[in-house]
Amino acid sequence: MEIRLAGTNVPLEILKTLPEEEKLKATPEVISAAYARISRSEKNVDELVSESLENIQKSRKSNEAILYGMGHHSVADHAIFNLNIKGVSRLLAESIEKRRLAGYTEKSQRYVTLEGDYIKPKEFNKQDLEKFDELVKLQNDFYFKAVPLLTKLLETKNSKKLTTLTDKSRQSLLTELQTLSKEDARYSLCLATETQLGCSYTGQTAELAIRELKYGRLKEEMEFAQLLYSAIIEKAPSLIQLAAPELFKQQNVTGNSSLPKTLSLSEQMSLFSKRSSSSRTVPKEELQEDNFKYTEQKLRAFIEKNFKSIPSLFYIDESQQTKEEVTLVNHNTPDREILTALLHLYSNKPMNECYTFSEQLITTGKAVNFIKEALKYISEFDKVPRAFEAGFLIYEIVLSATSFAQLKRHRMNTLLSQDYDPVLGYTIPPNIQEVGLSRELKEVCEKSTDLYNEFKPSYGKAAEYCLTNAHKRRVLLGMNIRQLYHISRIREDKNAQWDIRDKVTQMSNLAKKVAPITTILLAGKHDFKKIYNKVMK
């Protein structure tokens, strides 16, 4: 056996110090081209990498032939693009972070004291921008007022503990209390608040982000797509051809594979900006973008037109409607499915026999002992077996922008989010109430809602920039039991932020009702050992 490190993420600042010839070799296309040939070459992978390094133009042509001639787009995922993203809104950050196969680390409003910076939406005209500026000042003023008052409240609550600690421990607790103050004060901040993030996209993920956001509902999304394209195209022109239909056409229809290397950046950007024709008479080799241009737009229009009458068709007894913000709307039979999957995995029995045996385990009361055996050697740092992915749950959740910002970080789930909707209300942190600022925060939220309602007919999605971190949206969240264990460990832990902890606790409680056998160790990390000892005794 041999493992040889072929590449690592190298900052461009380091690459700039290299001779020009070596800079060219630093393109991620080298690794992609080499690995793409593994499946059809008798040469070993070290030789393939060396050959790719010797002739970059040949590597690019190889990528074009394999990715776009043969359709093996996954080869692009051997390329990783590390992106420093600054000067974007929290609203745009949600769009950037929708894609699963990527890594994100975003500036936290919990740990960093904000300075009131925000982006000015390009959709707003001059007069409306002045109104927006006034609103943001009101939102930010509340934040700056609330932070010291909340800090004082928390220090008073912890005064006895603070007097017993050493200087180092005391300072550590004071820092923690300041963090808690900022995480509650931030509920007044708007979705236009400026942030920054480190983002690592694979080749396919970057290409998908460009294609989707190029036709985004926000001008900020469209600008991001263009800047992302320009940041990548110089370094890896052969890996993201689907991002520009005109460039794709010239490279793949005319066979001019040298085009990306000879075009200037401005010419490439011009090709990127051109919209493909929607005509159905174009050659099938041409890249169509109708899916990205029209699908969401047409679906929204269809639903608005055809579903307006639904409330009048059905009598809704409001007294019977649930007021819960977390609802388990669908599930399979998680315990049976997981038991069956475990039986199938660790035996050579067919599925129908495993189903029958799992039913017997449940009816005879032996299923719990079987699951205990499956989880016997699990620690708070381990994931439960993959067979737990067979149990599936679908939740509908109403949650604040603050809570959503944390939920979206769990990218392996199916997270489908509606637009923010002020009708759903807003979240007032308990400490805000205790310090006597709840009425003031409500006023901030209501004025934000008023401007949102005024802007919505003219600006559509961009009106959401007016809304605060306290405002809510409705999401559909599909996940398996294994993912729920992961989220529960992190978000039900005592150190988790209270808002998301509340939502995940509700999710766990609902899961325990429909899957009492396979959720026996579901708990926050701080409670794991206690739960484990109780279950396994």
Secondary structure, DSSP 8 states (H G I E B T S, - for coil): -----------HHHHTTS-HHHHHHTSTHHHHHHHHTGGG-SS-HHHHHHHHHH-HHHHHHHHIIIIIIS--GGGGGG-EEEEEEEEEEHHHHHHHTT-SSEEEEE--TTTS-----B---TTS-HHHHHHHHHHHHHHHHHHHHHHHHHHHHHHHHTHHHHHHS-HHHHHHHHHHHHHHHHHHHGGG-BTTBEEEEEEEEEHHHHHHHHHHHTT-SSHHHHHHHHHHHHHHHTT-TTT-GGG-HHHHHHHHTS--TTHHHHS-HHHHHHHHHS-----TTS-TTS---HHHHHHHHHHHHHHHHHSTTHHHHS---GGGS---SEEEEEE--HHHHHHHHHHHHTS---HHHHHHHHHHHHHTT-HHHHHHHHHTT--TTS---GGGGGSEEEEEEEEEHHHHHHHTT-TTSEEEEEEE-GGG-B---HHHHHTT-HHHHHHHHHHHHHHHHHHHHHHGGGGGGG-BTTBEEEEEEEEEHHHHHHHHHHHSSTTS-HHHHHHHHHHHHHHHHH-TTTTTT---GGGHHHHHHHHH-
